Amino acid sequence: MRKKSPFMIIVFYISAILFLVSCGAQKTKWMGSIEEVDGIIVVRNPSEPMYAEDAFILEEDLTIESKDRDDEFIFHYTPNLVVDDEENIHVLDTRAACIHVFGKNGEFIHSYGEKGQGPKEMEYPLDIRAAPQGELMVLDINRARLNFFSQNGKHLRAFSTNQLVSMRRPVIDSKGHVITGTVIMGDEIKTTLIKYTPDLSPVSTITTQDVETSLDPVVQDYFEVRRGTNLVWDVTCNDDIIWGNLNKYEIIVHNPEGKLIKKIIREYDGVEITKNEQMELAKYFFGDNSVPSDLNGWKFPKTYPPFVRFTCDGEGRIFVQTYDKTEDGERDYYDVFDAEGKYMARISLKYRPQAWKNNRLYTMEEDEDGYQVVKRYKVTWNI
């Protein structure tokens, strides 16, 4: 047998190293634990993820602009979008009270929804969700209604939400059940997370949490008031309901029947809130010119809450937006948990994820002129 030359051996080893590097981000051994406590799975995660930040790669593959188009529209205020099963993109335009639809290649298809007070019209739609059977659910907060549309824009039905005080961020599962947070007013203020049937009859109460508010003197928790609730929630691709309280880093998981089945915990120290940051946050309520210098009546904790919101993808991953930012302050950090609840990665994104679908990430961004644009990225995971 012919012996390999030293040169060929060196080439072989270099090729092997490059191959290993290209196969994925650097992985460390998971140092957490999984145990069952009183019939509930408890997943305890360390402070550091299994993979480095290069655990995924984003490659922009679509941009949809509204400026300088021949079509008769422009994005006015678009807080949400959804992607249907054919990968058409439905962009909610709150100020115009309509939804703009684009094909998977970015071509404009049509707009639907009208501004007004008629039975099929909307005043201030603030949230849109993909519903079963190809439908779209839109929350109109001014008219306290949930509207349902077909993908081609036909208004199908509407339900009043007047009985749901301060309804917040409704999400919908694959069976059409609506999960939403509401406020309970009384001697004590509480927030509750409830699962409803498709016609908004209550099915089960997932959790009820006290709101920490002192009335003598009046002291309001900044983050609870700003969000309208002290809860964060979403629905996974398996219809499990996940939620967390702003007070601690713990993701609670209920199965579709409402039974508590899992707790996902991560070691987390929190991000300190400085006095200057308190003043900046207060501008959200008071405006630049009328922020009280002493901030009496407002309760600021020493650290930010552990998370801002949850989103989920079709592979069972949970994305937890935190208040951590990159050093330049331009990007937010997201903790990524796998379907089992293990802390896999910590990624940074400049814009909030609107949808994760078929290994694509969809966002609403601003261009250099301040116009809103839709972006789509191909996602390649190295984990």
C-alpha positions as CSV (number, residue, x, y, z in Angstrom):
1,M,0.0,0.0,0.0
2,R,1.3,3.4,-0.9
3,K,1.9,5.7,2.0
4,K,0.3,9.2,2.1
5,S,2.7,12.1,1.8
6,P,3.0,14.5,4.7
7,F,1.4,17.2,2.5
8,M,-1.7,15.1,1.9
9,I,-2.0,14.3,5.6
10,I,-1.9,18.1,6.4
11,V,-4.5,18.7,3.7
12,F,-6.7,16.0,5.2
13,Y,-6.6,17.4,8.7
14,I,-7.3,20.9,7.5
15,S,-10.3,19.7,5.5
16,A,-11.6,17.8,8.5
17,I,-11.3,20.9,10.7
18,L,-13.1,23.1,8.2
19,F,-15.8,20.5,7.9
20,L,-16.4,20.4,11.6
21,V,-16.5,24.1,11.9
22,S,-19.0,24.4,9.0
23,C,-21.3,21.8,10.5
24,G,-22.5,24.0,13.2
25,A,-22.0,26.3,16.2
26,Q,-19.8,25.2,19.0
27,K,-21.7,23.0,21.4
28,T,-21.2,22.6,25.1
29,K,-22.6,19.9,27.3
30,W,-26.1,20.7,28.6
31,M,-25.7,21.3,32.4
32,G,-29.4,21.4,33.3
33,S,-31.6,18.7,34.8
34,I,-35.1,17.2,34.1
35,E,-37.1,15.7,36.8
36,E,-40.7,14.9,37.6
37,V,-42.2,16.6,40.7
38,D,-45.8,15.8,41.7
39,G,-46.6,14.7,38.2
40,I,-45.1,17.8,36.6
41,I,-41.9,17.8,34.5
42,V,-39.5,20.4,35.7
43,V,-36.7,21.4,33.3
44,R,-33.9,23.4,35.1
45,N,-31.6,25.3,32.7
46,P,-28.2,26.9,33.5
47,S,-27.6,30.6,32.7
48,E,-25.7,29.8,29.5
49,P,-27.1,28.0,26.4
50,M,-25.7,24.9,24.8
51,Y,-24.7,26.7,21.6
52,A,-22.8,29.9,20.9
53,E,-24.6,32.9,19.3
54,D,-23.7,31.6,15.8
55,A,-26.2,28.9,16.2
56,F,-28.2,30.2,13.3
57,I,-27.7,32.1,10.0
58,L,-30.2,34.5,8.5
59,E,-30.2,35.2,4.8
60,E,-32.6,37.9,3.6
61,D,-34.6,36.6,0.6
62,L,-37.6,39.0,0.3
63,T,-38.4,42.6,0.9
64,I,-41.8,44.2,0.4
65,E,-41.9,48.0,0.3
66,S,-45.0,50.2,0.2
67,K,-43.4,53.5,-0.9
68,D,-43.0,54.3,-4.7
69,R,-45.4,51.5,-5.6
70,D,-48.0,51.8,-8.3
71,D,-50.5,49.9,-6.1
72,E,-52.9,52.2,-4.3
73,F,-51.7,51.7,-0.8
74,I,-48.9,52.5,1.6
75,F,-48.1,50.9,5.0
76,H,-49.5,53.3,7.6
77,Y,-49.0,51.5,10.9
78,T,-48.5,47.7,10.7
79,P,-47.9,46.1,14.1
80,N,-48.6,42.5,12.9
81,L,-48.5,40.1,10.0
82,V,-49.3,36.4,9.6
83,V,-48.3,33.9,7.0
84,D,-50.9,31.4,5.7
85,D,-50.3,27.7,4.6
86,E,-49.6,28.8,1.0
87,E,-47.0,31.3,2.4
88,N,-49.1,34.3,1.4
89,I,-48.3,37.2,3.7
90,H,-51.2,39.1,5.4
91,V,-50.1,42.5,6.7
92,L,-52.4,44.2,9.2
93,D,-52.6,48.0,8.6
94,T,-54.1,49.4,11.8
95,R,-54.7,53.0,10.8
96,A,-56.2,52.1,7.4
97,A,-58.2,49.3,9.1
98,C,-57.4,46.8,6.5
99,I,-55.1,43.9,5.6
100,H,-52.8,43.8,2.6
101,V,-52.0,40.4,1.1
102,F,-48.8,39.5,-0.8
103,G,-47.8,36.2,-2.5
104,K,-44.8,34.2,-1.5
105,N,-42.7,36.0,-4.0
106,G,-43.8,39.4,-2.7
107,E,-46.4,40.3,-5.4
108,F,-49.3,42.3,-4.2
109,I,-52.6,40.3,-4.4
110,H,-55.3,42.4,-2.8
111,S,-56.4,44.3,0.3
112,Y,-59.5,43.5,2.4
113,G,-61.3,45.1,5.3
114,E,-62.8,48.6,5.5
115,K,-62.7,51.4,8.0
116,G,-66.0,52.3,9.6
117,Q,-68.7,51.2,12.1
118,G,-70.7,48.9,9.8
119,P,-71.3,45.2,10.7
120,K,-68.3,44.2,8.5
121,E,-66.1,47.2,9.1
122,M,-63.3,47.9,11.6
123,E,-62.1,51.0,13.5
124,Y,-58.8,50.1,15.0
125,P,-57.6,46.5,14.4
126,L,-54.6,45.9,16.5
127,D,-53.8,42.2,16.2
128,I,-54.1,39.5,13.5
129,R,-53.7,35.7,13.9
130,A,-53.9,32.7,11.5
131,A,-56.9,30.6,12.4
132,P,-57.9,27.0,11.4
133,Q,-59.4,26.2,8.0
134,G,-57.4,29.0,6.4
135,E,-59.2,31.8,8.2
136,L,-57.7,35.0,9.8
137,M,-58.7,36.4,13.2
138,V,-58.5,40.2,13.7
139,L,-59.0,42.0,17.0
140,D,-60.6,45.4,16.7
141,I,-60.0,47.1,20.1
142,N,-62.1,50.2,19.5
143,R,-65.2,48.1,18.6
144,A,-64.3,45.3,21.1
145,R,-64.7,42.6,18.4
146,L,-63.0,39.6,17.1
147,N,-63.5,39.5,13.3
148,F,-62.9,36.4,11.1
149,F,-62.0,36.6,7.5
150,S,-61.4,34.1,4.7
151,Q,-58.0,34.2,3.0
152,N,-59.6,35.9,0.0
153,G,-60.9,38.7,2.2
154,K,-64.5,37.7,2.8
155,H,-65.8,38.8,6.2
156,L,-67.2,35.6,7.8
157,R,-68.3,36.5,11.3
158,A,-67.6,38.6,14.4
159,F,-67.9,38.2,18.1
160,S,-68.2,40.9,20.8
161,T,-65.4,41.0,23.4
162,N,-67.2,43.5,25.7
163,Q,-67.5,40.8,28.4
164,L,-63.7,40.4,28.3
165,V,-62.4,43.4,30.2
166,S,-59.2,44.8,28.7
167,M,-58.7,41.8,26.4
168,R,-55.0,41.3,25.5
169,R,-53.2,39.6,22.7
170,P,-55.5,36.8,21.8
171,V,-53.8,33.7,20.3
172,I,-55.6,30.8,18.6
173,D,-54.8,27.1,18.5
174,S,-55.3,24.6,15.6
175,K,-58.9,23.8,16.8
176,G,-60.0,27.4,16.9
177,H,-59.9,27.9,20.6
178,V,-58.9,31.4,21.7
179,I,-56.5,32.0,24.6
180,T,-56.4,35.5,25.9
181,G,-55.6,37.6,29.0
182,T,-58.2,39.7,30.7
183,V,-58.5,41.9,33.8
184,I,-60.6,41.1,36.9
185,M,-61.6,44.3,38.8
186,G,-62.7,44.2,42.4
187,D,-61.2,44.8,45.9
188,E,-58.1,43.4,44.4
189,I,-57.0,43.6,40.7
190,K,-56.1,40.4,39.0
191,T,-55.2,39.3,35.6
192,T,-56.3,35.9,34.2
193,L,-55.5,33.7,31.2
194,I,-58.5,31.9,29.9
195,K,-59.1,29.4,27.1
196,Y,-62.3,30.0,25.1
197,T,-64.3,28.1,22.4
198,P,-64.2,29.5,18.9
199,D,-67.4,31.5,19.8
200,L,-65.9,32.9,23.0
201,S,-67.5,30.6,25.6
202,P,-65.0,29.9,28.4
203,V,-63.5,26.5,28.5
204,S,-60.9,26.7,31.3
205,T,-58.9,29.2,33.3
206,I,-55.2,28.6,32.8
207,T,-54.1,30.9,35.6
208,T,-55.1,33.9,37.7
209,Q,-52.4,36.3,39.0
210,D,-52.6,39.2,41.5
211,V,-51.6,42.6,40.2
212,E,-49.2,44.4,42.6
213,T,-50.9,47.8,43.0
214,S,-51.0,50.0,46.1
215,L,-53.9,52.5,46.2
216,D,-52.9,54.5,49.3
217,P,-50.9,56.3,48.0
218,V,-51.5,55.2,44.4
219,V,-48.5,53.2,43.2
220,Q,-48.6,51.5,39.9
221,D,-46.1,48.9,38.5
222,Y,-44.7,50.4,35.3
223,F,-44.4,47.2,33.4
224,E,-47.8,45.9,34.4
225,V,-49.6,49.1,33.4
226,R,-47.7,49.4,30.2
227,R,-48.5,45.9,29.1
228,G,-52.0,45.8,30.6
229,T,-51.1,42.5,32.3
230,N,-48.4,40.8,34.3
231,L,-48.5,37.8,32.1
232,V,-46.8,36.7,28.8
233,W,-48.3,33.8,26.8
234,D,-48.5,31.9,23.5
235,V,-49.6,28.6,21.9
236,T,-47.1,26.0,20.6
237,C,-47.4,24.1,17.4
238,N,-48.8,21.2,19.5
239,D,-51.5,23.4,21.0
240,D,-49.8,23.5,24.4
241,I,-50.4,26.8,26.2
242,I,-47.2,28.5,27.6
243,W,-47.2,31.4,29.9
244,G,-45.0,33.2,32.4
245,N,-45.3,35.9,35.1
246,L,-43.1,39.0,34.8
247,N,-41.7,38.4,38.3
248,K,-39.5,35.3,37.5
249,Y,-37.9,33.4,34.6
250,E,-40.2,30.4,34.5
251,I,-42.2,29.2,31.5
252,I,-45.3,27.2,32.5
253,V,-46.7,24.7,30.0
254,H,-50.3,23.4,30.0
255,N,-51.5,20.8,27.6
256,P,-54.5,21.5,25.3
257,E,-56.9,20.3,28.0
258,G,-55.6,22.9,30.4
259,K,-53.6,20.6,32.6
260,L,-50.2,21.8,34.0
261,I,-47.6,19.4,32.6
262,K,-44.2,21.2,32.6
263,K,-42.2,24.1,34.1
264,I,-39.1,25.4,32.2
265,I,-36.8,27.4,34.4
266,R,-33.6,29.2,33.5
267,E,-31.0,30.8,35.9
268,Y,-31.3,34.5,35.3
269,D,-29.8,37.5,37.1
270,G,-31.8,40.2,35.4
271,V,-30.9,43.5,33.8
272,E,-30.5,46.5,36.1
273,I,-32.7,49.5,35.5
274,T,-30.9,52.8,36.0
275,K,-32.5,56.0,37.1
276,N,-32.0,57.5,33.6
277,E,-33.6,54.5,32.1
278,Q,-36.6,55.0,34.4
279,M,-37.0,58.5,33.1
280,E,-36.8,57.3,29.5
281,L,-39.4,54.6,30.2
282,A,-41.7,57.1,31.8
283,K,-41.8,59.1,28.5
284,Y,-44.0,56.3,27.2
285,F,-46.8,57.6,29.4
286,F,-46.0,61.3,29.8
287,G,-44.2,62.4,26.7
288,D,-40.9,64.1,26.4
289,N,-41.9,67.4,28.0
290,S,-44.1,66.3,31.0
291,V,-42.3,63.5,32.8
292,P,-42.4,64.2,36.6
293,S,-38.9,64.5,38.0
294,D,-39.7,62.4,41.1
295,L,-41.8,59.7,39.4
296,N,-44.1,59.5,42.4
297,G,-46.7,56.9,42.0
298,W,-44.6,54.6,39.8
299,K,-43.0,51.5,41.0
300,F,-39.9,50.4,39.2
301,P,-38.2,47.1,40.2
302,K,-34.4,47.0,40.5
303,T,-34.2,44.9,37.3
304,Y,-36.3,44.6,34.1
305,P,-38.7,41.7,33.9
306,P,-37.2,38.4,32.7
307,F,-38.9,38.5,29.4
308,V,-40.9,40.7,27.0
309,R,-42.8,38.1,25.0
310,F,-42.9,34.5,23.7
311,T,-43.1,33.2,20.1
312,C,-43.1,29.7,18.8
313,D,-42.2,28.0,15.5
314,G,-43.5,24.9,13.8
315,E,-40.6,22.7,15.2
316,G,-41.6,23.2,18.8
317,R,-39.0,25.8,19.6
318,I,-39.9,28.6,22.1
319,F,-38.3,32.0,21.5
320,V,-38.2,34.2,24.6
321,Q,-37.5,37.9,24.0
322,T,-35.6,39.4,27.0
323,Y,-34.6,42.9,27.9
324,D,-31.0,42.1,27.3
325,K,-29.5,44.1,24.4
326,T,-26.3,44.0,22.4
327,E,-23.6,46.4,23.4
328,D,-24.6,48.9,20.7
329,G,-28.2,48.8,22.0
330,E,-29.5,48.0,18.4
331,R,-30.5,44.4,18.9
332,D,-32.5,42.4,21.4
333,Y,-31.5,39.0,22.7
334,Y,-33.8,36.0,22.4
335,D,-33.4,32.8,24.4
336,V,-34.2,29.7,22.3
337,F,-35.6,26.5,23.9
338,D,-36.2,23.3,22.1
339,A,-39.4,21.3,22.3
340,E,-38.2,19.5,25.4
341,G,-37.4,22.8,27.2
342,K,-33.7,22.8,27.0
343,Y,-31.9,26.2,26.7
344,M,-30.3,25.7,23.3
345,A,-29.2,29.1,22.1
346,R,-29.1,32.9,22.6
347,I,-29.6,34.9,19.4
348,S,-29.8,38.6,18.7
349,L,-32.3,40.2,16.4
350,K,-32.8,43.8,15.4
351,Y,-36.6,43.5,14.8
352,R,-39.2,41.5,16.6
353,P,-40.2,38.2,14.9
354,Q,-43.7,38.3,13.4
355,A,-43.7,34.7,12.2
356,W,-41.5,31.6,12.0
357,K,-42.7,29.4,9.3
358,N,-41.1,26.7,7.2
359,N,-37.6,27.8,8.3
360,R,-38.4,31.4,7.4
361,L,-38.4,34.4,9.7
362,Y,-40.8,37.3,8.9
363,T,-40.4,40.8,10.4
364,M,-41.7,44.3,10.0
365,E,-38.8,46.8,9.7
366,E,-38.1,50.4,8.8
367,D,-36.0,51.5,5.9
368,E,-33.6,54.4,5.9
369,D,-36.4,56.8,5.2
370,G,-38.6,55.6,8.0
371,Y,-41.0,53.6,5.8
372,Q,-42.2,50.3,7.1
373,V,-41.2,47.2,5.0
374,V,-41.8,43.5,5.3
375,K,-38.7,41.3,5.4
376,R,-38.3,37.6,5.1
377,Y,-35.2,35.6,6.0
378,K,-34.1,32.1,5.3
379,V,-33.2,30.5,8.6
380,T,-30.4,27.9,8.8
381,W,-29.8,26.3,12.2
382,N,-26.4,25.0,13.1
383,I,-27.6,23.0,16.1
